[in-house]
Amino acid sequence: MSKKTIGISGIATYVPPFRVWLDDWCEWTGNQWPKIREVVGRSFRMRGPNQSIYTMAATAVLRLIEQYDIDPSRVKFLGLGTESSTDNSAGAIIVKGMVDRELERRGKPPIARSCEVPEFKHACLGGVYGMKSAIRHLALDGAGSQAIVVCADIAEYARGSSGEPTQGAGAVAMLIEENPKLVEVDLIRSGSASDYRVMDFRKPMVRFCGQDRSGSHQVQDFPVFNGKYSTTCYIDETLHALNDMYQKRDLCASNYIRSLKTVFLHRPYRRMPETGWAVAYLFALGSGSSEDHAELASYCYEAGIEPSALLNEMISKPVVASLADPERLNIEVYPLTMAVYRIFRASRCYRREILDKLALGSDTMLDLGNVYTAALPAWIAAGFEQALEEDRDMTGEELLTLGYGSGDAAEVIPFIVSDGWREATAAIGFADAMEFTIDLNQTQYADLHDGRRPRGLDYLPQGEFVVDHIGQSEQRQFTDLGIEYYRYVG
């Protein structure tokens, strides 16, 4: 019996047009543009006054159906990955409802009535969990059907906070099916990790109490986060997920990492995946051959660190959650590793083993911003479009992807590029979705961020769903207070 392969056959995106240039933002806020450019990126997107995660998600799903000529009646699984929900009861069914009505208006069949409609929440990892669930569905009771997983998020941070330049908004939808045309998703050889980290990055509902958002009806969803500690959690969980995969596959970590040509990691901002992958490379050297140890020692000596001390640190098992204390949040859990990392960043090997392997699509991502669950699939979409433009031969290549969700969990999943990836990539249209922009000035940015309707925004929605109005009734016979009503603008 031949092996049943399941994976991704198509990707479609929706990106709101409202853009903030980070060099402008630095002028407004007094931040240093060279540092922001190096660490964060060039610009980020913001949701519009009549947008929500549900309108963005539905637009991405409808585009997916159009761009890949999907028969909606074959779709038996529609999953929504998000950490920006504004309804604590419904989720993916809202998206299905919008799409169904527009399909029927066009004289086309709706998505199957027997379609499952789960929502997945675990910080930025919800979309990856949704993808895994869709694949399991197609491998079992949903065999022979198709699945769609859409990741949609709005990343907002308080003005003046350290997270402010890492905002963003958008949605990415993926078509999952047997005999995939873009990539096979190899769950059998994947790696997982999770650990409770208390205050890494949280969104307790108590923050909503007392909010007056009558101007926009959008509850502001600023997270509780601790930057240094969150970076530590990201690195540590990445290492654990990779170790799980290495053990499952009986891999030599250093040989495997060197064999890869392309890697996609969760990307909240530019520097984070670079740091995570670089530390993973150093740890792989630490568990490798005598030649690997010699390379690692060269960085140690330049940093003034004894190689044996670094190796001891690498095999230690720090309890990262113990740092979730106001007095300990800035403690470095791998201090020697991070000192060596700073030396490694200046080496030629860093360009070859880190930056070159993260290069596909990375330039495009500098202008998207942080889109939480959609960050990883957006980068994959951008990477495939660049590979197609450069006429790269990727067929059969193993790509490594890493999804991460604060709080704290990670998934390392190999993708195998399909024979038909070029045709599937040609339909993605990510560059087209990014093309139309409206640049915000300082006042417009502040108004849009704070829930006011900005003046001077000459934008008429086209080819997308919008929030038409918000329910106001709170009567005994009929209540729709706070419920969004939607329409499609063609």
LONUKOL-335907 format. One line per field, with one value per residue (C-alpha): residue in three letters; x negated, y, z negated. Coordinates in nm, 3 decimals. Layout:
resn: (Ala|...)
px: (X|...)
py: (Y|...)
pz: (Z|...)
//
This chain:
resn: (Met|Ser|Lys|Lys|Thr|Ile|Gly|Ile|Ser|Gly|Ile|Ala|Thr|Tyr|Val|Pro|Pro|Phe|Arg|Val|Trp|Leu|Asp|Asp|Trp|Cys|Glu|Trp|Thr|Gly|Asn|Gln|Trp|Pro|Lys|Ile|Arg|Glu|Val|Val|Gly|Arg|Ser|Phe|Arg|Met|Arg|Gly|Pro|Asn|Gln|Ser|Ile|Tyr|Thr|Met|Ala|Ala|Thr|Ala|Val|Leu|Arg|Leu|Ile|Glu|Gln|Tyr|Asp|Ile|Asp|Pro|Ser|Arg|Val|Lys|Phe|Leu|Gly|Leu|Gly|Thr|Glu|Ser|Ser|Thr|Asp|Asn|Ser|Ala|Gly|Ala|Ile|Ile|Val|Lys|Gly|Met|Val|Asp|Arg|Glu|Leu|Glu|Arg|Arg|Gly|Lys|Pro|Pro|Ile|Ala|Arg|Ser|Cys|Glu|Val|Pro|Glu|Phe|Lys|His|Ala|Cys|Leu|Gly|Gly|Val|Tyr|Gly|Met|Lys|Ser|Ala|Ile|Arg|His|Leu|Ala|Leu|Asp|Gly|Ala|Gly|Ser|Gln|Ala|Ile|Val|Val|Cys|Ala|Asp|Ile|Ala|Glu|Tyr|Ala|Arg|Gly|Ser|Ser|Gly|Glu|Pro|Thr|Gln|Gly|Ala|Gly|Ala|Val|Ala|Met|Leu|Ile|Glu|Glu|Asn|Pro|Lys|Leu|Val|Glu|Val|Asp|Leu|Ile|Arg|Ser|Gly|Ser|Ala|Ser|Asp|Tyr|Arg|Val|Met|Asp|Phe|Arg|Lys|Pro|Met|Val|Arg|Phe|Cys|Gly|Gln|Asp|Arg|Ser|Gly|Ser|His|Gln|Val|Gln|Asp|Phe|Pro|Val|Phe|Asn|Gly|Lys|Tyr|Ser|Thr|Thr|Cys|Tyr|Ile|Asp|Glu|Thr|Leu|His|Ala|Leu|Asn|Asp|Met|Tyr|Gln|Lys|Arg|Asp|Leu|Cys|Ala|Ser|Asn|Tyr|Ile|Arg|Ser|Leu|Lys|Thr|Val|Phe|Leu|His|Arg|Pro|Tyr|Arg|Arg|Met|Pro|Glu|Thr|Gly|Trp|Ala|Val|Ala|Tyr|Leu|Phe|Ala|Leu|Gly|Ser|Gly|Ser|Ser|Glu|Asp|His|Ala|Glu|Leu|Ala|Ser|Tyr|Cys|Tyr|Glu|Ala|Gly|Ile|Glu|Pro|Ser|Ala|Leu|Leu|Asn|Glu|Met|Ile|Ser|Lys|Pro|Val|Val|Ala|Ser|Leu|Ala|Asp|Pro|Glu|Arg|Leu|Asn|Ile|Glu|Val|Tyr|Pro|Leu|Thr|Met|Ala|Val|Tyr|Arg|Ile|Phe|Arg|Ala|Ser|Arg|Cys|Tyr|Arg|Arg|Glu|Ile|Leu|Asp|Lys|Leu|Ala|Leu|Gly|Ser|Asp|Thr|Met|Leu|Asp|Leu|Gly|Asn|Val|Tyr|Thr|Ala|Ala|Leu|Pro|Ala|Trp|Ile|Ala|Ala|Gly|Phe|Glu|Gln|Ala|Leu|Glu|Glu|Asp|Arg|Asp|Met|Thr|Gly|Glu|Glu|Leu|Leu|Thr|Leu|Gly|Tyr|Gly|Ser|Gly|Asp|Ala|Ala|Glu|Val|Ile|Pro|Phe|Ile|Val|Ser|Asp|Gly|Trp|Arg|Glu|Ala|Thr|Ala|Ala|Ile|Gly|Phe|Ala|Asp|Ala|Met|Glu|Phe|Thr|Ile|Asp|Leu|Asn|Gln|Thr|Gln|Tyr|Ala|Asp|Leu|His|Asp|Gly|Arg|Arg|Pro|Arg|Gly|Leu|Asp|Tyr|Leu|Pro|Gln|Gly|Glu|Phe|Val|Val|Asp|His|Ile|Gly|Gln|Ser|Glu|Gln|Arg|Gln|Phe|Thr|Asp|Leu|Gly|Ile|Glu|Tyr|Tyr|Arg|Tyr|Val|Gly)
px: (0.000|-0.140|-0.195|0.085|-0.068|0.118|0.011|0.063|0.183|0.249|0.211|0.403|0.368|0.541|0.334|0.502|0.370|0.302|-0.076|-0.308|-0.668|-0.895|-1.137|-0.841|-0.738|-1.091|-1.064|-0.730|-0.848|-1.217|-1.336|-1.655|-1.576|-1.900|-1.833|-1.464|-1.549|-1.804|-1.596|-1.233|-1.186|-1.068|-0.693|-0.378|-0.008|0.298|0.658|0.906|1.208|1.451|1.229|1.195|1.011|1.329|1.355|0.984|1.009|1.319|1.156|0.849|1.067|1.274|0.956|0.822|1.138|1.118|0.744|0.735|1.079|1.186|1.522|1.653|1.877|1.562|1.437|1.523|1.293|1.255|1.022|0.946|0.620|0.615|0.532|0.739|1.090|1.358|1.628|1.583|1.840|1.822|1.516|1.463|1.838|1.851|1.600|1.793|2.114|1.966|1.806|2.118|2.342|2.106|2.064|2.441|2.479|2.245|2.449|2.190|2.233|2.149|1.893|2.025|2.293|2.105|1.792|1.625|1.555|1.308|1.109|0.755|0.598|0.249|0.089|-0.094|-0.085|0.292|0.258|0.001|0.223|0.509|0.299|0.205|0.567|0.675|0.415|0.528|0.887|0.801|0.607|0.909|1.279|1.234|1.037|1.098|1.223|1.042|0.965|0.899|0.708|0.705|0.479|0.592|0.465|0.433|0.115|0.160|-0.063|-0.023|-0.174|-0.503|-0.561|-0.861|-0.628|-0.479|-0.701|-0.614|-0.245|-0.064|0.256|0.357|0.484|0.346|0.560|0.418|0.573|0.495|0.553|0.418|0.150|0.064|-0.059|-0.281|-0.432|-0.382|-0.360|-0.554|-0.394|-0.542|-0.893|-0.801|-0.894|-0.688|-0.750|-0.544|-0.593|-0.395|-0.585|-0.343|-0.389|-0.574|-0.297|0.061|0.397|0.609|0.970|0.966|0.789|1.114|1.303|1.402|1.295|1.495|1.448|1.778|1.601|1.465|1.638|1.301|1.189|0.821|0.619|0.284|0.086|-0.092|-0.448|-0.806|-1.048|-1.370|-1.189|-0.979|-1.294|-1.437|-1.117|-1.124|-1.484|-1.440|-1.123|-1.278|-1.566|-1.330|-1.113|-1.421|-1.559|-1.231|-1.260|-1.629|-1.549|-1.251|-1.460|-1.791|-1.958|-2.299|-2.183|-2.481|-2.475|-2.102|-2.111|-2.391|-2.195|-1.902|-1.879|-1.570|-1.418|-1.103|-1.051|-0.780|-0.864|-0.725|-1.001|-1.319|-1.578|-1.382|-1.408|-1.770|-1.855|-1.654|-1.811|-2.162|-2.136|-2.000|-2.308|-2.544|-2.368|-2.397|-2.772|-2.779|-2.627|-2.828|-3.163|-3.515|-3.514|-3.191|-3.345|-3.649|-3.430|-3.240|-3.567|-3.688|-3.391|-3.442|-3.805|-3.717|-3.451|-3.692|-3.490|-3.611|-3.452|-3.396|-3.197|-2.977|-2.917|-2.816|-2.568|-2.425|-2.351|-2.202|-1.827|-1.728|-1.379|-1.283|-0.953|-1.149|-1.249|-0.886|-0.946|-0.990|-1.336|-1.455|-1.296|-1.618|-1.837|-1.994|-1.925|-2.203|-2.454|-2.760|-2.569|-2.445|-2.797|-2.925|-2.626|-2.734|-3.075|-2.914|-2.700|-3.015|-3.147|-3.122|-2.955|-2.666|-2.584|-2.600|-2.426|-2.179|-2.098|-2.117|-1.883|-1.634|-1.664|-1.368|-1.085|-1.258|-1.279|-0.903|-0.836|-1.016|-0.706|-0.433|-0.486|-0.381|-0.069|-0.090|0.061|0.030|-0.341|-0.476|-0.243|-0.289|-0.666|-0.627|-0.407|-0.661|-0.944|-0.781|-0.705|-1.070|-1.185|-0.956|-1.075|-1.438|-1.361|-1.502|-1.484|-1.313|-1.130|-1.178|-1.367|-1.306|-1.223|-1.211|-0.935|-0.903|-0.586|-0.591|-0.327|-0.402|-0.296|-0.480|-0.491|-0.669|-0.624|-0.906|-0.764|-0.948|-0.787|-0.874|-0.835|-0.593|-0.644|-0.373|-0.498|-0.556|-0.195|-0.065|-0.297|-0.193|0.159|0.058|0.066|-0.105|-0.299|0.027|0.194|-0.092|-0.100|0.185|0.099|0.217|-0.060|0.053|-0.066|-0.121|0.231|0.398|0.187|0.278|0.648|0.661|0.461|0.681|1.013|1.104|1.189|0.894|0.956|0.829|0.825|0.952|1.017|1.314|1.306|1.307|1.302|1.324|1.556|1.624|1.813|2.138|2.268|2.271|2.583|2.719|3.038|3.070|3.441|3.612|3.755|3.439|3.075|2.779|2.569|2.210|2.268|2.097|2.294|2.092|2.116|1.897|1.784|1.716)
py: (0.000|0.341|0.599|0.856|1.202|1.501|1.861|2.209|2.267|2.639|2.960|3.289|3.605|3.923|4.218|4.546|4.844|5.075|5.097|5.260|5.311|5.241|5.517|5.759|5.598|5.650|6.021|6.041|5.854|5.943|5.586|5.499|5.398|5.202|4.982|4.935|4.849|4.590|4.428|4.470|4.555|4.836|4.874|4.716|4.700|4.798|4.684|4.937|5.089|4.834|4.528|4.245|3.914|3.753|3.983|3.936|3.559|3.533|3.742|3.515|3.201|3.337|3.428|3.077|2.925|3.158|3.134|2.753|2.686|2.487|2.310|2.439|2.134|1.919|2.124|1.925|2.107|2.481|2.567|2.915|2.982|3.310|3.477|3.785|3.643|3.896|3.634|3.380|3.140|3.130|3.148|2.961|2.934|3.313|3.289|3.004|3.205|3.504|3.291|3.078|3.380|3.535|3.204|3.161|3.520|3.427|3.119|2.877|2.600|2.684|2.505|2.160|2.157|1.862|2.077|2.089|2.445|2.446|2.741|2.691|2.913|2.893|3.230|3.231|2.850|2.821|2.805|2.525|2.328|2.389|2.258|1.945|1.883|1.924|1.670|1.421|1.478|1.402|1.093|0.949|1.029|1.310|1.102|1.210|1.557|1.889|2.118|2.488|2.639|3.016|3.211|3.565|3.806|4.167|4.241|4.557|4.702|5.009|5.322|5.387|5.019|4.820|4.607|4.900|4.865|4.494|4.543|4.404|4.258|4.010|3.664|3.362|3.069|2.728|2.448|2.108|1.788|1.448|1.441|1.805|2.028|2.260|2.065|1.740|1.805|1.528|1.503|1.159|1.305|1.627|1.741|1.898|2.074|2.258|2.398|2.645|2.973|3.179|3.532|3.492|3.653|3.654|3.817|3.793|3.895|4.131|4.379|4.434|4.558|4.922|4.971|5.231|5.147|5.288|5.469|5.154|4.866|4.690|4.580|4.659|4.343|4.457|4.162|4.132|4.054|4.067|4.110|3.957|3.667|3.603|3.575|3.325|3.118|3.121|2.999|2.732|2.586|2.587|2.377|2.128|2.082|2.029|1.774|1.584|1.568|1.469|1.179|1.059|1.051|0.946|1.250|1.402|1.757|1.934|1.724|1.771|2.148|2.183|1.973|2.214|2.486|2.667|2.717|2.907|2.996|3.187|3.551|3.818|4.049|4.025|3.933|3.666|3.377|3.466|3.438|3.118|2.940|3.058|2.924|2.596|2.575|2.634|2.366|2.129|2.189|2.115|1.770|1.695|1.556|1.662|1.891|2.048|2.099|2.260|2.510|2.586|2.626|2.887|3.106|3.035|3.145|3.467|3.531|3.447|3.144|2.793|2.544|2.291|2.550|2.617|2.245|2.203|2.488|2.328|1.997|2.165|2.166|2.514|2.565|2.868|2.913|2.983|3.315|3.432|3.665|4.044|4.006|3.742|3.825|3.969|3.675|3.506|3.133|3.054|3.337|3.164|3.056|3.408|3.549|3.301|3.381|3.744|3.633|3.384|3.660|3.830|3.515|3.407|3.088|3.292|3.418|3.068|2.865|3.120|3.416|3.230|2.959|3.218|3.430|3.312|3.562|3.745|4.078|4.079|4.004|4.323|4.511|4.296|4.327|4.077|3.878|3.619|3.293|3.413|3.503|3.158|3.076|3.429|3.383|3.046|3.209|3.487|3.233|3.020|3.325|3.433|3.080|3.082|3.425|3.314|2.985|2.770|2.394|2.296|1.980|1.708|1.938|1.913|2.247|2.286|2.491|2.591|2.726|2.882|2.996|3.196|3.043|2.811|2.556|2.484|2.254|2.160|2.014|1.907|2.001|1.812|2.023|1.866|1.816|2.072|2.348|2.594|2.585|2.603|2.893|3.089|3.116|3.239|3.610|3.723|4.001|4.123|4.127|4.339|4.581|4.822|5.048|5.361|5.524|5.673|5.998|6.040|6.163|5.894|5.626|5.749|5.769|5.423|5.272|5.430|5.337|5.664|5.701|5.876|6.176|6.191|5.818|5.798|5.426|5.242|4.867|4.645|4.266|4.209|4.159|4.445|4.497|4.657|4.746|4.633|4.510|4.748|4.578|4.446|4.373|4.080|3.963|4.019|4.074|4.130|4.370|4.368|4.119|4.210|4.206|4.168|4.234|4.172|4.470|4.360)
pz: (0.000|0.097|-0.171|-0.205|-0.196|-0.339|-0.336|-0.197|0.159|0.150|-0.050|-0.031|-0.236|-0.339|-0.459|-0.560|-0.363|-0.657|-0.698|-0.951|-0.841|-1.134|-1.039|-1.065|-1.392|-1.527|-1.449|-1.627|-1.934|-1.960|-1.901|-1.713|-1.354|-1.289|-1.591|-1.510|-1.148|-1.256|-1.530|-1.416|-1.048|-0.818|-0.867|-1.007|-0.914|-1.118|-1.096|-0.962|-1.139|-0.990|-1.024|-1.272|-1.274|-1.141|-0.836|-0.758|-0.801|-0.582|-0.308|-0.311|-0.293|-0.006|0.180|0.122|0.271|0.572|0.635|0.624|0.774|0.467|0.463|0.126|0.082|0.043|-0.254|-0.568|-0.812|-0.862|-1.149|-1.283|-1.462|-1.652|-1.980|-1.898|-1.938|-2.025|-2.079|-2.357|-2.212|-1.831|-1.607|-1.281|-1.227|-1.194|-0.911|-0.750|-0.767|-0.587|-0.318|-0.267|-0.213|0.041|0.226|0.245|0.367|0.651|0.734|0.598|0.341|-0.020|-0.233|-0.332|-0.602|-0.756|-0.797|-1.138|-1.261|-1.555|-1.684|-1.814|-2.075|-2.211|-2.152|-1.816|-1.788|-1.731|-1.354|-1.367|-1.604|-1.360|-1.071|-1.266|-1.357|-0.995|-0.881|-1.144|-1.034|-0.672|-0.778|-0.964|-0.940|-0.687|-0.437|-0.079|-0.170|-0.197|-0.490|-0.528|-0.818|-0.848|-1.084|-1.166|-1.427|-1.533|-1.727|-1.931|-2.202|-2.416|-2.273|-2.448|-2.531|-2.411|-2.197|-2.005|-1.693|-1.669|-1.588|-1.285|-1.140|-0.872|-0.784|-0.600|-0.479|-0.384|-0.178|-0.334|-0.137|-0.036|0.234|0.167|0.446|0.239|-0.051|-0.238|-0.613|-0.787|-1.131|-1.201|-1.211|-1.392|-1.743|-2.022|-2.351|-2.611|-2.959|-3.173|-3.206|-3.420|-3.277|-2.949|-2.739|-2.865|-2.794|-3.111|-3.051|-3.350|-3.121|-2.933|-3.238|-3.211|-2.850|-2.660|-2.293|-2.171|-1.887|-1.722|-1.903|-1.899|-2.243|-2.281|-2.341|-2.481|-2.619|-2.948|-2.846|-2.970|-2.679|-2.811|-2.976|-2.663|-2.452|-2.700|-2.678|-2.298|-2.283|-2.549|-2.399|-2.052|-2.185|-2.352|-2.043|-1.827|-2.072|-2.055|-1.676|-1.688|-1.921|-1.715|-1.399|-1.558|-1.404|-1.454|-1.523|-1.365|-1.047|-1.011|-1.062|-0.807|-0.556|-0.553|-0.291|-0.415|-0.761|-0.864|-1.230|-1.411|-1.350|-1.585|-1.465|-1.260|-1.524|-1.714|-1.461|-1.390|-1.759|-1.807|-1.510|-1.597|-1.953|-1.813|-1.589|-1.882|-2.088|-1.792|-1.789|-2.159|-2.107|-1.793|-1.682|-1.774|-1.470|-1.594|-1.938|-1.777|-1.593|-1.913|-2.105|-1.855|-1.943|-2.315|-2.313|-2.134|-2.399|-2.683|-2.791|-2.870|-2.625|-2.906|-3.103|-2.800|-2.741|-3.104|-3.066|-2.753|-2.925|-3.230|-3.273|-3.386|-3.523|-3.318|-3.502|-3.820|-3.663|-3.652|-3.942|-3.940|-4.094|-3.846|-3.509|-3.366|-3.462|-3.159|-3.177|-2.926|-2.995|-2.847|-2.537|-2.476|-2.518|-2.260|-2.039|-2.020|-1.890|-1.651|-1.496|-1.367|-1.195|-0.830|-0.944|-1.085|-0.737|-0.585|-0.855|-0.991|-0.766|-0.435|-0.561|-0.685|-0.371|-0.158|-0.204|-0.488|-0.305|-0.239|-0.605|-0.710|-0.588|-0.740|-1.114|-1.378|-1.290|-1.569|-1.436|-1.076|-1.103|-1.016|-0.722|-0.587|-0.586|-0.413|-0.146|-0.092|-0.079|0.187|0.401|0.384|0.471|0.775|0.884|0.857|1.037|0.758|0.778|0.450|0.553|0.291|0.056|-0.319|-0.477|-0.852|-1.016|-1.378|-1.530|-1.874|-2.120|-2.431|-2.753|-2.640|-2.352|-2.024|-1.724|-1.485|-1.162|-0.843|-0.511|-0.192|0.123|0.372|0.745|0.826|0.598|0.879|0.998|0.641|0.561|0.870|0.724|0.374|0.454|0.133|0.307|0.461|0.118|-0.016|0.277|0.200|-0.094|-0.271|-0.472|-0.802|-0.949|-1.322|-1.398|-1.186|-1.353|-1.701|-1.612|-1.455|-1.740|-2.008|-1.853|-1.683|-1.316|-1.149|-0.927|-0.573|-0.501|-0.144|-0.139|0.001|-0.075|0.231|0.260|-0.114|-0.407|-0.647|-0.971|-0.858|-1.203|-1.566|-1.743|-2.006|-2.124|-2.477|-2.500|-2.665|-2.333|-2.128|-2.223|-1.990|-2.197|-2.073|-1.789|-1.463|-1.137|-0.819|-0.447|-0.146|0.060|0.417)
//
